[in-house]
Amino acid sequence: MNGWELVENGSYVDAIGVFTEQLQTRPSTLDFNNRGMAYLHLGNYDAALADFRSAEAVSSATLQTVCDGSMCGVASWMAAREQEALDTWLAGVDASLAGLVRYGDAAGGVTVGNLLFFAGVRMSDKNAVAAATRLLRKRLRTKQSIAWPGPTSRHLLGQASETEMLAAVSDVAFLRERQLCQARFYAGVRALTPREPAAYLEAMREAYEFGRVTKLEPEYYLAAHEARTYTRAEQGAAADGGA
């Protein structure tokens, strides 16, 4: 069983051992990212962040480009350092708008914009939402944006209904669960825009429950975290407001 299969099966400590052995022989973006995801499952967010930063360093050196910090932000968010996560994704959006990020998702690099949009809505940061919107509007003008996860960005911006977004999900089994996870996550973000916390929490739970193949996606980890913590955070905010 290879390292990623161990992650899928929940054997995170064993997976870390496999990835560590492989990294000692040859540092690679893939192995750093995969080990980082294993650390996320174990709640070791600082180790995960260090691995995601190492993955970006290898990628930047190999491809001669800037990375957008998508998974670095995920580690910070799960560590309850939400402002740090937002700042990381904002820096990624700024770099993308400046043309410094040359490699991204199949839709031309909308992922970091989607993540910043999520953080902006979640933290009621209008400037973050505006920055994310600028990047997404730019990316959605290209032909590439028809590819996934472009439909999720259209849904975030109100350019596509949830039904239209779901209609764009792949029929290929391996891709379908991953994309459904992302679709439910961003449907939840849209629900939170008009402040519908119950719908948001339900969408986060559904996104998290799609299965082990979704562990490749940043939205899986964020959904898992939000499903565990959002209600407590809202209750705390309500208590503070009533004090």
C-alpha positions in Angstrom: 0.0 0.0 0.0 1.5 3.4 -1.0 1.5 6.5 1.1 -1.7 8.0 -0.3 -3.6 4.8 0.0 -2.7 4.8 3.7 -4.1 8.4 3.9 -7.3 7.3 2.2 -7.6 4.4 4.7 -7.0 6.6 7.7 -3.6 5.2 8.5 -2.1 8.6 8.9 1.0 7.8 11.1 2.0 5.0 8.7 1.5 7.3 5.7 3.7 10.0 7.3 6.4 7.4 7.7 6.2 6.4 4.0 6.3 10.0 2.8 9.2 10.9 5.2 11.2 8.0 3.8 10.5 9.1 0.2 11.4 12.7 1.0 14.7 11.7 2.5 15.6 10.2 -0.9 14.0 12.9 -3.2 12.2 16.0 -2.0 9.1 16.4 -4.1 6.0 18.7 -4.2 3.7 15.8 -4.2 5.2 14.0 -1.2 5.4 17.2 0.9 1.7 18.0 0.0 0.6 14.5 0.8 2.4 14.4 4.1 1.0 17.8 5.0 -2.5 16.4 4.4 -1.8 13.5 6.7 -0.7 15.9 9.4 -3.9 17.8 8.9 -5.9 14.7 9.8 -3.8 14.3 13.0 -4.3 17.9 14.0 -0.7 18.8 13.7 -1.3 22.0 11.8 2.1 23.5 12.2 3.8 20.4 10.7 1.2 20.5 7.9 2.0 24.2 7.2 5.7 23.5 7.2 5.2 20.8 4.6 2.9 22.9 2.4 5.5 25.6 2.4 8.2 23.1 1.5 6.0 21.8 -1.3 5.7 25.4 -2.6 9.4 26.0 -2.4 10.1 22.8 -4.4 7.5 23.8 -7.0 8.7 27.4 -7.3 12.3 26.3 -7.8 11.3 23.6 -10.4 8.7 25.6 -12.4 10.1 29.1 -11.9 6.8 30.5 -10.7 5.1 31.8 -7.6 2.6 29.5 -5.8 -0.7 30.8 -4.5 -0.6 29.4 -0.9 -3.9 27.5 -1.1 -3.0 24.7 1.2 -0.9 26.9 3.5 -4.0 28.9 4.1 -6.0 25.7 4.9 -3.5 24.7 7.6 -3.7 28.2 9.2 -7.5 28.2 9.1 -7.7 24.8 10.8 -5.2 26.0 13.4 -7.8 28.7 14.3 -5.5 31.4 12.8 -8.2 32.7 10.5 -6.6 36.1 9.8 -3.3 34.4 8.9 -5.2 32.2 6.5 -7.1 35.1 4.9 -3.8 37.0 4.5 -2.2 34.0 2.9 -5.0 33.6 0.3 -5.1 37.4 -0.2 -1.4 37.3 -1.1 -2.1 34.4 -3.5 -4.9 36.4 -5.2 -2.6 39.5 -5.5 0.1 37.4 -7.0 -2.3 35.8 -9.4 -3.7 39.1 -10.5 -0.2 40.3 -11.1 0.5 37.4 -13.4 3.1 35.8 -11.1 1.2 32.5 -10.6 1.5 30.5 -13.8 0.1 27.1 -12.8 -3.2 26.4 -11.2 -6.4 24.4 -11.6 -8.0 23.4 -14.9 -10.1 26.5 -14.9 -7.1 28.7 -15.0 -6.4 29.3 -11.3 -9.7 30.1 -9.6 -9.1 28.0 -6.4 -7.3 30.6 -4.4 -10.0 33.2 -5.3 -12.7 30.7 -4.1 -10.8 30.2 -0.9 -10.4 33.9 -0.2 -14.1 34.4 -1.0 -14.9 31.8 1.6 -12.7 33.5 4.2 -14.1 36.9 3.4 -17.7 35.8 3.8 -16.9 33.8 6.9 -15.1 36.7 8.5 -17.3 39.5 7.2 -14.3 41.0 5.4 -15.7 43.0 2.5 -12.3 43.9 1.2 -11.3 40.2 0.9 -14.5 39.4 -0.9 -13.9 42.2 -3.3 -10.3 41.1 -4.0 -11.5 37.5 -4.6 -14.3 38.8 -6.9 -11.8 40.7 -9.0 -9.7 37.6 -9.6 -12.7 35.3 -10.2 -14.2 37.7 -12.7 -10.9 37.9 -14.6 -10.6 34.1 -14.7 -14.2 33.5 -15.7 -13.7 35.6 -18.8 -11.4 32.9 -20.3 -12.4 29.8 -22.2 -10.6 27.7 -19.5 -13.2 28.7 -16.9 -15.7 26.2 -18.3 -13.6 23.5 -16.7 -14.0 22.5 -13.1 -13.8 24.2 -10.6 -14.9 27.2 -12.7 -18.6 26.4 -12.2 -18.1 26.8 -8.4 -16.7 30.3 -9.0 -19.7 31.2 -11.1 -21.9 30.0 -8.3 -20.1 32.1 -5.7 -20.5 35.2 -7.9 -24.2 34.5 -8.5 -23.6 33.8 -12.2 -24.8 30.2 -11.9 -27.5 28.5 -9.7 -26.7 25.6 -7.5 -28.5 23.4 -10.0 -26.3 24.7 -12.9 -23.2 24.2 -10.8 -24.2 20.6 -10.0 -25.0 19.9 -13.7 -21.3 20.6 -14.5 -20.1 17.9 -12.0 -18.3 15.1 -13.8 -19.9 11.6 -14.3 -16.5 9.9 -13.7 -16.8 8.3 -10.3 -13.4 9.3 -9.0 -13.9 12.9 -10.0 -17.6 13.1 -9.1 -17.2 12.8 -5.4 -14.4 15.3 -5.3 -16.4 17.8 -7.3 -19.6 17.2 -5.3 -17.6 17.9 -2.1 -16.5 21.2 -3.6 -19.9 22.0 -4.9 -21.6 21.5 -1.5 -18.9 23.5 0.2 -19.4 26.5 -2.0 -23.2 26.2 -1.9 -22.7 26.5 1.9 -20.6 29.6 1.4 -23.4 31.1 -0.7 -25.9 30.3 2.0 -23.7 32.1 4.5 -23.7 35.3 2.4 -27.3 36.1 3.5 -26.5 34.7 6.9 -28.2 31.3 6.8 -26.0 29.5 9.4 -28.1 26.3 9.5 -27.9 25.9 5.7 -24.1 26.6 5.9 -23.5 24.0 8.6 -25.6 21.4 6.8 -23.6 22.0 3.6 -20.3 21.7 5.4 -21.3 18.4 6.9 -22.4 17.1 3.6 -19.2 18.2 1.9 -17.1 16.5 4.5 -19.1 13.2 4.2 -18.5 12.5 0.5 -15.7 10.0 1.1 -12.0 9.3 1.1 -11.3 10.3 -2.5 -12.2 13.9 -1.6 -9.1 14.1 0.7 -7.2 15.6 -2.2 -9.3 18.8 -2.1 -8.7 21.8 0.2 -12.5 22.2 0.6 -12.7 18.7 2.2 -10.4 19.8 5.1 -12.1 23.2 5.5 -15.6 21.6 5.5 -14.4 19.1 8.2 -13.1 21.9 10.3 -16.2 24.1 9.9 -18.6 21.2 10.6 -16.8 20.8 13.9 -16.2 24.4 15.0 -18.7 26.7 13.3 -21.6 26.3 15.7 -19.3 26.9 18.7 -17.8 30.0 17.1 -21.3 31.4 16.3 -22.4 30.7 19.9 -19.4 32.5 21.2 -20.0 35.5 19.0 -23.6 35.7 20.1 -22.6 35.6 23.7 -20.1 38.4 23.1 -22.7 40.5 21.4 -25.1 40.1 24.2 -22.6 40.9 27.0 
